[in-house]
Amino acid sequence: MVSSSKSELKSGNKVFLAPTDRNKEIILEQLRPFLDSTNYVLEVGSGSGQHIYHFAKEYPQVVFQPTEYDTSLFSSIEAYTADLDAGHNVLRPIELDATKQEHWKNIIDVSRQERGEAETAHGAYDLVISTNIFHIASWEVGSGVVRGAGQILRPGGFYIAYGAFKRNGKFSTESNAQFDQTLRGRNPDWGVRDIEAIQMVAEEEARMTLVEIRDMPSNNYMLIFQKIDVEE
Ligand SMILES: C[S@@+](CC[C@H](N)C(=O)[O-])C[C@H]1O[C@@H](n2cnc3c(N)ncnc32)[C@H](O)[C@@H]1O
């Protein structure tokens, strides 16, 4: 990631994103009930690694698997998590392009090796999280994240997405509508996505149900999906 804005700084290998720093505690507060009863968490798009470091610091008993599309950020993720005390379990980041089926398959293979499990065809994770991906990536990526989460979650597990979204095609505020225009100006494939479109992919292609939509500060939402609790 190239240092391109005032909100992005670099110290050694650590990339520091100011918005990520501001929302890390707000997000953790919502995740706590899920992390309390979780063994294995995978984060899609760990970015700088600030979030996973913050969450793992609080939950040493949970195994966290970071992933990132931009492999140049691996050194930042690893630099943050190197600061954790022994016993905090963050695994090495894995490359994940959410549109690539072979990358999701690789995640299942790696988790199987890590845990010494002979045959975990799917259902490897209790919780999958992603923050601020859908609006700043193509729809192909966003829908790929949903399909992939459905693939790697165990039955009954949760997928939690945080970020800016529309509801029923409507922006929650005028500033979110302007944000959408700015994003599309930067890249025509980007833009604030409809919760209902994501829900459709989850329900029709990923065996997940949207169980809750939480209002979050700064006009963001947290979407909580649960994998259907029955193996085929
Ligand atoms: C704004 S950053 C969010 C980083 C971090 N989650 C945070 O909240 O600070 C957007 C993220 O979108 C992810 N992304 C973009 N294209 C992707 C793709 N094809 N597959 C998976 N993730 C992708 C990148 O990995 C990047 O981390």
The ligand as a MOL file (V3000), in Angstrom:
LIG
                    3D

  0  0  0     0  0            999 V3000
M  V30 BEGIN CTAB
M  V30 COUNTS 27 29 0 0 0
M  V30 BEGIN ATOM
M  V30 1 C -10.1560 -0.0600 2.7960 0
M  V30 2 S -9.2510 -1.5590 2.8680 0 CHG=1
M  V30 3 C -9.8730 -2.2180 4.4010 0
M  V30 4 C -8.7730 -2.8270 5.2210 0
M  V30 5 C -9.1440 -3.2260 6.6430 0
M  V30 6 N -10.1660 -4.2470 6.6630 0
M  V30 7 C -9.5670 -2.0190 7.4450 0
M  V30 8 O -10.7460 -1.9030 7.8010 0
M  V30 9 O -8.7050 -1.1870 7.7110 0 CHG=-1
M  V30 10 C -10.0290 -2.4890 1.6070 0
M  V30 11 C -9.6710 -3.9620 1.5740 0
M  V30 12 O -10.3200 -4.5240 0.4440 0
M  V30 13 C -9.6190 -5.7020 0.1630 0
M  V30 14 N -9.7890 -6.1800 -1.2100 0
M  V30 15 C -9.7120 -5.4760 -2.3540 0
M  V30 16 N -9.8140 -6.3040 -3.4110 0
M  V30 17 C -9.9510 -7.5700 -2.9080 0
M  V30 18 C -10.0800 -8.8550 -3.4940 0
M  V30 19 N -10.0940 -9.0410 -4.8190 0
M  V30 20 N -10.1990 -9.9200 -2.6680 0
M  V30 21 C -10.1830 -9.7600 -1.3180 0
M  V30 22 N -10.0540 -8.5660 -0.7140 0
M  V30 23 C -9.9320 -7.4800 -1.5070 0
M  V30 24 C -8.1680 -5.3560 0.3690 0
M  V30 25 O -7.5440 -6.5040 0.8100 0
M  V30 26 C -8.2020 -4.2700 1.4330 0
M  V30 27 O -7.6820 -4.7530 2.6310 0
M  V30 END ATOM
M  V30 BEGIN BOND
M  V30 1 1 1 2
M  V30 2 1 2 3
M  V30 3 1 2 10
M  V30 4 1 3 4
M  V30 5 1 4 5
M  V30 6 1 5 6
M  V30 7 1 5 7
M  V30 8 2 7 8
M  V30 9 1 7 9
M  V30 10 1 10 11
M  V30 11 1 11 12
M  V30 12 1 11 26
M  V30 13 1 12 13
M  V30 14 1 13 14
M  V30 15 1 13 24
M  V30 16 1 14 15
M  V30 17 1 14 23
M  V30 18 2 15 16
M  V30 19 1 16 17
M  V30 20 1 17 18
M  V30 21 2 17 23
M  V30 22 1 18 19
M  V30 23 2 18 20
M  V30 24 1 20 21
M  V30 25 2 21 22
M  V30 26 1 22 23
M  V30 27 1 24 25
M  V30 28 1 24 26
M  V30 29 1 26 27
M  V30 END BOND
M  V30 END CTAB
M  END
